[in-house]
Amino acid sequence: MTRSRVLITGASAGLGAGMARDFARKGRDLALCARRLDALESLRAELTAAHPGITVAVRALDVDDHAAVPRVFGELRDDLGGLDRVIVNAGLGKGARIGTGRADANIATATTNFVGALAQIEAAMEIFRAQQAGHLVLVSSMSAVRGLPGTKAAYSASKAGLAALGEALTVELAPGPIAVTTLLPGFIATDMAAKAGDAKLVAPLDKGVAAMVRAIEKEQIRACVPGWPWRFIDKALPLLPRAVVAKLG
């Protein structure tokens, strides 16, 4: 099935902008939202110049403004005449060791990555249920596979919650006309991930985005991307002794 109208949150940079470029090359119409409207407008100009046959609608959206999410999703749906796929991508990667006086960073990460994602899921699913069709894509993280210590603790917990939501919806909606994909990216060369990971494990942005888009197009239920080495790490990480996991903080 070709999903021709794709909404992406957090689309102003990084993985979101990369996916927008990839889907534009495939001739898809795009609904892009993020906090930085100026960056979205620049991206729209770039995409429509390179691919004049597509429609690109943009809106400013802070996903922590939970009341604004359904309104903006509804406006973008109207702009494109419907939505076939929603990619819940907006997220934060900041964090601090718990109990060190930086609760603000951890609460912000948990709020955006889980509660903000839930607001997006609610808005997308309301549209899909009304249409009786759609593809929901959740961008979680390999950090969801195992609770990680130190500065990664709140982030891994928030992404594990998002992955659990994806699994719950997969069970609830299958078989049916609404598909759900949960992506677990490893380290991909964005500002967020490149700072968090071993340089030897960081995939180039184009390679990482291409792997994400392939998994999305196949509508895989759960995908570790890029495949190598993250499919192996997905199997190994839950089995590692806690003393080894402690070094990952």
Backbone hydrogen bonds in HBPLUS format (Angstrom, degrees):
<---DONOR---> <-ACCEPTOR-->    atom                        ^
c    i                          cat <-CA-CA->   ^        H-A-AA   ^      H-
h    n   atom  resd res      DA  || num        DHA   H-A  angle D-A-AA Bond
n    s   type  num  typ     dist DA aas  dist angle  dist       angle   num
A0029-ASP N   A0004-SER O   2.84 MM  25  6.02 152.0  1.92 176.1 171.6     1
A0084-ASP N   A0005-ARG O   2.88 MM  79  5.14 153.1  1.95 137.1 146.0     2
A0085-ARG N   A0005-ARG O   3.13 MM  80  6.42 143.4  2.27 160.8 158.5     3
A0006-VAL N   A0029-ASP O   2.94 MM  23  6.29 168.3  1.95 160.0 158.4     4
A0031-ALA N   A0006-VAL O   2.82 MM  25  6.05 153.1  1.89 148.6 148.2     5
A0007-LEU N   A0085-ARG O   2.85 MM  78  6.19 167.3  1.87 156.9 160.0     6
A0087-ILE N   A0007-LEU O   2.78 MM  80  6.07 162.1  1.81 156.2 162.3     7
A0008-ILE N   A0031-ALA O   2.89 MM  23  6.35 153.2  1.96 163.8 170.8     8
A0033-CYS N   A0008-ILE O   3.16 MM  25  6.52 156.4  2.22 163.2 163.3     9
A0009-THR N   A0087-ILE O   3.21 MM  78  6.49 164.6  2.24 176.8 172.6    10
A0010-GLY N   A0033-CYS O   2.93 MM  23  6.15 113.8  2.39 137.2 155.2    11
A0011-ALA N   A0033-CYS O   3.19 MM  22  5.82 170.7  2.19 140.2 142.0    12
A0017-ALA N   A0013-ALA O   3.24 MM   4  4.74 168.9  2.26 108.6 110.9    13
A0018-GLY N   A0014-GLY O   2.96 MM   4  6.12 157.0  2.01 149.8 157.4    14
A0019-MET N   A0015-LEU O   2.85 MM   4  6.03 158.9  1.90 150.0 154.5    15
A0020-ALA N   A0016-GLY O   3.01 MM   4  6.23 155.0  2.07 144.1 151.5    16
A0021-ARG N   A0017-ALA O   3.02 MM   4  6.30 156.8  2.07 149.6 154.5    17
A0022-ASP N   A0018-GLY O   3.08 MM   4  6.35 156.7  2.13 146.0 152.5    18
A0023-PHE N   A0019-MET O   2.86 MM   4  6.08 169.1  1.87 159.8 161.9    19
A0024-ALA N   A0020-ALA O   2.90 MM   4  5.99 149.7  1.99 144.4 153.4    20
A0025-ARG N   A0021-ARG O   3.06 MM   4  6.31 152.9  2.13 144.2 150.3    21
A0026-LYS N   A0023-PHE O   3.04 MM   3  4.98 130.3  2.30  93.1 107.1    22
A0028-ARG N   A0023-PHE O   3.11 MM   5  5.58 168.4  2.12 149.9 147.4    23
A0027-GLY N   A0024-ALA O   2.87 MM   3  5.03 159.6  1.91 108.6 114.5    24
A0030-LEU N   A0055-THR O   2.84 MM  25  6.26 159.1  1.88 161.9 166.0    25
A0057-ALA N   A0030-LEU O   2.84 MM  27  6.22 163.4  1.87 159.6 160.1    26
A0032-LEU N   A0057-ALA O   2.80 MM  25  6.19 165.8  1.82 165.1 165.6    27
A0059-ARG N   A0032-LEU O   3.05 MM  27  6.55 142.8  2.19 154.7 163.7    28
A0061-LEU N   A0034-ALA O   2.70 MM  27  4.94 158.3  1.75 119.0 124.9    29
A0040-LEU N   A0036-ARG O   3.23 MM   4  6.56 154.3  2.30 145.2 152.5    30
A0041-GLU N   A0037-LEU O   2.88 MM   4  6.14 156.6  1.94 153.8 159.9    31
A0042-SER N   A0038-ASP O   3.08 MM   4  6.31 150.3  2.17 142.4 150.0    32
A0043-LEU N   A0039-ALA O   2.98 MM   4  6.21 155.7  2.04 144.4 151.3    33
A0044-ARG N   A0040-LEU O   2.80 MM   4  6.06 157.2  1.85 150.2 156.8    34
A0045-ALA N   A0041-GLU O   3.03 MM   4  6.22 159.1  2.07 143.2 148.0    35
A0046-GLU N   A0042-SER O   3.02 MM   4  6.28 156.6  2.07 146.2 152.7    36
A0047-LEU N   A0043-LEU O   2.90 MM   4  6.13 163.8  1.93 156.0 159.9    37
A0048-THR N   A0044-ARG O   2.91 MM   4  6.02 170.0  1.92 158.1 160.8    38
A0049-ALA N   A0045-ALA O   3.10 MM   4  6.01 146.3  2.22 138.0 146.4    39
A0050-ALA N   A0046-GLU O   3.11 MM   4  6.28 154.4  2.18 143.0 149.6    40
A0051-HIS N   A0047-LEU O   2.80 MM   4  5.82 142.4  1.94 144.2 155.3    41
A0054-ILE N   A0051-HIS O   3.20 MM   3  6.12 175.0  2.20 134.4 134.7    42
A0065-ASP N   A0062-ASP O   2.86 MM   3  5.56 164.7  1.88 123.1 128.3    43
A0068-ALA N   A0065-ASP O   2.91 MM   3  5.49 137.1  2.10 113.6 125.6    44
A0072-VAL N   A0068-ALA O   2.93 MM   4  6.10 168.2  1.94 164.4 166.7    45
A0073-PHE N   A0069-VAL O   2.92 MM   4  6.08 168.1  1.94 160.0 163.8    46
A0074-GLY N   A0070-PRO O   2.92 MM   4  5.93 152.9  1.99 139.2 146.8    47
A0075-GLU N   A0071-ARG O   2.97 MM   4  6.27 151.6  2.05 145.8 153.6    48
A0076-LEU N   A0072-VAL O   2.96 MM   4  6.19 163.3  1.99 154.5 158.3    49
A0077-ARG N   A0073-PHE O   2.87 MM   4  6.05 153.7  1.94 146.4 154.3    50
A0078-ASP N   A0074-GLY O   3.01 MM   4  6.23 158.2  2.06 144.5 149.9    51
A0079-ASP N   A0075-GLU O   2.91 MM   4  6.20 148.8  2.01 144.0 153.3    52
A0080-LEU N   A0076-LEU O   3.11 MM   4  6.36 149.7  2.21 147.4 153.3    53
A0081-GLY N   A0077-ARG O   2.82 MM   4  5.78 116.5  2.23 140.5 158.1    54
A0082-GLY N   A0077-ARG O   2.77 MM   5  4.63 147.9  1.88 143.1 143.0    55
A0135-HIS N   A0084-ASP O   2.91 MM  51  6.19 127.9  2.18 131.3 146.9    56
A0086-VAL N   A0135-HIS O   2.96 MM  49  6.42 153.9  2.03 158.1 164.6    57
A0137-VAL N   A0086-VAL O   2.85 MM  51  6.08 163.1  1.88 168.1 165.3    58
A0088-VAL N   A0137-VAL O   2.74 MM  49  6.00 163.7  1.77 174.3 168.6    59
A0139-VAL N   A0088-VAL O   3.06 MM  51  6.03 163.9  2.09 157.2 154.6    60
A0100-THR N   A0097-ARG O   3.27 MM   3  5.88 136.4  2.48 145.8 141.1    61
A0105-ALA N   A0102-ARG O   3.15 MM   3  5.64 128.4  2.43 109.3 119.6    62
A0107-ILE N   A0103-ALA O   2.82 MM   4  5.95 162.7  1.85 159.5 164.5    63
A0108-ALA N   A0104-ASP O   2.95 MM   4  6.00 156.4  2.00 143.1 149.8    64
A0109-THR N   A0105-ALA O   3.06 MM   4  6.23 157.2  2.11 142.6 148.6    65
A0110-ALA N   A0106-ASN O   2.96 MM   4  6.16 166.7  1.98 149.1 152.6    66
A0111-THR N   A0107-ILE O   2.84 MM   4  5.91 157.2  1.90 147.4 154.3    67
A0112-THR N   A0108-ALA O   3.01 MM   4  6.12 173.0  2.01 152.2 153.9    68
A0113-ASN N   A0109-THR O   2.94 MM   4  5.87 164.7  1.96 152.4 156.5    69
A0114-PHE N   A0110-ALA O   3.01 MM   4  5.66 146.6  2.13 135.6 142.7    70
A0116-GLY N   A0111-THR O   2.68 MM   5  6.01 153.4  1.75 161.8 168.3    71
A0118-LEU N   A0114-PHE O   2.80 MM   4  6.01 151.3  1.88 146.3 154.5    72
A0119-ALA N   A0115-VAL O   2.97 MM   4  6.29 152.6  2.04 147.7 154.6    73
A0120-GLN N   A0116-GLY O   3.12 MM   4  6.44 151.1  2.21 142.6 150.1    74
A0121-ILE N   A0117-ALA O   2.84 MM   4  6.14 156.9  1.90 151.7 158.6    75
A0122-GLU N   A0118-LEU O   2.87 MM   4  6.07 162.6  1.90 153.2 157.2    76
A0123-ALA N   A0119-ALA O   3.14 MM   4  6.34 161.6  2.17 143.6 148.0    77
A0124-ALA N   A0120-GLN O   2.87 MM   4  6.08 165.5  1.89 154.3 158.6    78
A0125-MET N   A0121-ILE O   2.83 MM   4  5.88 167.0  1.84 153.6 157.7    79
A0126-GLU N   A0122-GLU O   3.03 MM   4  6.15 148.1  2.14 143.0 151.1    80
A0127-ILE N   A0123-ALA O   3.28 MM   4  6.55 156.4  2.34 143.5 148.8    81
A0128-PHE N   A0124-ALA O   2.90 MM   4  6.21 163.5  1.92 153.6 158.6    82
A0129-ARG N   A0125-MET O   2.79 MM   4  5.84 159.3  1.84 146.9 152.3    83
A0130-ALA N   A0126-GLU O   3.16 MM   4  6.26 154.3  2.23 138.5 145.2    84
A0131-GLN N   A0127-ILE O   2.97 MM   4  6.24 150.4  2.06 146.7 155.5    85
A0132-GLN N   A0128-PHE O   2.66 MM   4  5.59 128.2  1.93 140.4 155.5    86
A0133-ALA N   A0128-PHE O   3.15 MM   5  5.27 147.4  2.27 138.9 145.4    87
A0179-ALA N   A0134-GLY O   2.95 MM  45  6.41 153.6  2.02 156.6 157.1    88
A0136-LEU N   A0179-ALA O   2.87 MM  43  6.19 165.0  1.89 159.1 156.0    89
A0181-THR N   A0136-LEU O   2.86 MM  45  6.29 156.2  1.91 160.6 167.4    90
A0138-LEU N   A0181-THR O   2.84 MM  43  6.25 162.9  1.86 162.2 167.9    91
A0183-LEU N   A0138-LEU O   2.82 MM  45  6.07 168.3  1.83 167.3 171.4    92
A0140-SER N   A0183-LEU O   2.78 MM  43  5.63 145.1  1.90 153.9 161.3    93
A0144-ALA N   A0141-SER O   2.98 MM   3  5.52 165.0  2.00 113.6 118.4    94
A0142-MET N   A0185-PRO O   3.01 MM  43  5.70 151.4  2.10 145.3 137.0    95
A0145-VAL N   A0142-MET O   3.13 MM   3  5.68 165.9  2.15 116.6 120.7    96
A0152-LYS N   A0149-PRO O   3.31 MM   3  5.77 149.8  2.41 133.4 130.4    97
A0153-ALA N   A0150-GLY O   3.25 MM   3  5.66 172.0  2.25 117.5 119.7    98
A0156-SER N   A0152-LYS O   2.85 MM   4  5.94 171.0  1.86 161.0 163.4    99
A0157-ALA N   A0153-ALA O   3.03 MM   4  6.18 157.8  2.08 148.2 154.7   100
A0158-SER N   A0154-ALA O   2.93 MM   4  6.11 156.7  1.99 146.9 153.0   101
A0159-LYS N   A0155-TYR O   3.02 MM   4  6.25 158.8  2.06 154.2 159.5   102
A0160-ALA N   A0156-SER O   2.89 MM   4  6.00 142.9  2.03 141.1 151.6   103
A0161-GLY N   A0157-ALA O   3.00 MM   4  6.25 151.7  2.09 145.2 152.1   104
A0162-LEU N   A0158-SER O   3.17 MM   4  6.47 149.7  2.27 138.2 145.9   105
A0163-ALA N   A0159-LYS O   2.97 MM   4  6.19 156.6  2.02 142.6 148.7   106
A0164-ALA N   A0160-ALA O   2.92 MM   4  6.15 151.5  2.00 145.8 153.6   107
A0165-LEU N   A0161-GLY O   3.02 MM   4  6.32 148.8  2.12 143.1 151.2   108
A0166-GLY N   A0162-LEU O   3.02 MM   4  6.37 153.7  2.09 147.0 154.1   109
A0167-GLU N   A0163-ALA O   2.98 MM   4  6.32 155.8  2.04 148.6 154.6   110
A0168-ALA N   A0164-ALA O   2.91 MM   4  6.13 160.5  1.95 148.7 154.3   111
A0169-LEU N   A0165-LEU O   2.95 MM   4  6.18 162.4  1.98 152.7 156.7   112
A0170-THR N   A0166-GLY O   2.93 MM   4  6.08 152.2  2.01 145.3 153.6   113
A0171-VAL N   A0167-GLU O   3.04 MM   4  6.29 161.8  2.08 152.6 155.9   114
A0172-GLU N   A0168-ALA O   2.99 MM   4  6.22 162.9  2.02 147.0 152.3   115
A0173-LEU N   A0169-LEU O   2.89 MM   4  5.85 160.1  1.93 151.2 155.2   116
A0174-ALA N   A0170-THR O   3.19 MM   4  5.96 130.9  2.45 140.7 148.7   117
A0182-THR N   A0221-ILE O   2.89 MM  39  6.06 155.6  1.95 132.4 139.4   118
A0223-ALA N   A0182-THR O   3.03 MM  41  6.49 153.0  2.10 158.6 162.7   119
A0184-LEU N   A0223-ALA O   2.78 MM  39  5.98 158.9  1.82 164.3 161.1   120
A0225-VAL N   A0184-LEU O   3.20 MM  41  6.16 156.4  2.26 121.5 127.3   121
A0186-GLY N   A0225-VAL O   2.78 MM  39  6.13 150.5  1.86 162.2 166.7   122
A0203-ALA N   A0187-PHE O   2.87 MM  16  6.27 165.3  1.89 147.8 145.3   123
A0190-THR N   A0188-ILE O   2.57 MM   2  5.84 127.8  1.83 121.9 105.3   124
A0189-ALA N   A0203-ALA O   2.85 MM  14  5.91 151.0  1.94 172.4 175.3   125
A0194-ALA N   A0190-THR O   2.96 MM   4  5.66 160.0  2.00 149.3 155.9   126
A0196-ALA N   A0193-ALA O   2.93 MM   3  5.06 133.1  2.15 100.4 114.2   127
A0197-GLY N   A0193-ALA O   3.16 MM   4  6.27 138.3  2.34 158.0 166.9   128
A0201-LEU N   A0198-ASP O   2.86 MM   3  5.47 153.6  1.93 120.4 128.5   129
A0202-VAL N   A0199-ALA O   3.33 MM   3  5.28 158.3  2.38 100.6 106.9   130
A0208-GLY N   A0204-PRO O   2.95 MM   4  6.19 167.4  1.97 161.5 165.4   131
A0209-VAL N   A0205-LEU O   2.86 MM   4  5.99 168.9  1.87 157.4 160.4   132
A0210-ALA N   A0206-ASP O   2.97 MM   4  5.98 159.0  2.02 140.8 147.2   133
A0211-ALA N   A0207-LYS O   3.06 MM   4  6.27 154.6  2.13 146.2 152.3   134
A0212-MET N   A0208-GLY O   3.05 MM   4  6.32 153.1  2.12 145.4 152.9   135
A0213-VAL N   A0209-VAL O   2.88 MM   4  6.14 165.3  1.90 159.4 162.5   136
A0214-ARG N   A0210-ALA O   2.96 MM   4  6.13 155.9  2.02 145.4 152.1   137
A0215-ALA N   A0211-ALA O   3.14 MM   4  6.33 162.9  2.17 145.8 149.7   138
A0216-ILE N   A0212-MET O   2.92 MM   4  6.19 154.1  1.99 148.6 156.7   139
A0217-GLU N   A0213-VAL O   2.83 MM   4  6.01 167.0  1.85 154.1 157.1   140
A0218-LYS N   A0214-ARG O   3.01 MM   4  6.20 149.1  2.11 146.0 154.1   141
A0220-GLN N   A0215-ALA O   3.20 MM   5  5.68 167.1  2.22 159.0 161.4   142
A0219-GLU N   A0216-ILE O   2.88 MM   3  4.85 142.6  2.02  99.7 111.8   143
A0231-ARG N   A0227-GLY O   2.83 MM   4  5.45 165.3  1.85 161.3 157.5   144
A0232-PHE N   A0229-PRO O   3.14 MM   3  5.56 121.8  2.49 106.9 120.2   145
A0233-ILE N   A0229-PRO O   3.00 MM   4  6.30 159.8  2.04 150.3 156.8   146
A0234-ASP N   A0230-TRP O   2.84 MM   4  5.89 149.3  1.94 139.8 147.9   147
A0235-LYS N   A0232-PHE O   3.08 MM   3  5.33 126.3  2.38 100.9 113.8   148
A0236-ALA N   A0232-PHE O   2.95 MM   4  6.21 155.9  2.01 150.6 158.3   149
A0237-LEU N   A0233-ILE O   2.78 MM   4  5.54 170.2  1.79 154.4 156.0   150
A0239-LEU N   A0236-ALA O   2.92 MM   3  5.43 144.4  2.05 116.4 127.4   151
A0240-LEU N   A0237-LEU O   3.33 MM   3  5.45 156.9  2.38 106.5 112.8   152
A0244-VAL N   A0241-PRO O   2.99 MM   3  5.43 134.4  2.21 108.5 120.1   153
A0245-VAL N   A0241-PRO O   3.15 MM   4  6.54 160.4  2.19 151.3 156.9   154
A0246-ALA N   A0242-ARG O   2.88 MM   4  6.01 145.7  2.00 146.5 155.0   155
A0247-LYS N   A0244-VAL O   3.07 MM   3  5.58 147.9  2.18 110.8 119.1   156
A0248-LEU N   A0245-VAL O   2.92 MM   3  5.33 160.6  1.96 114.6 121.1   157
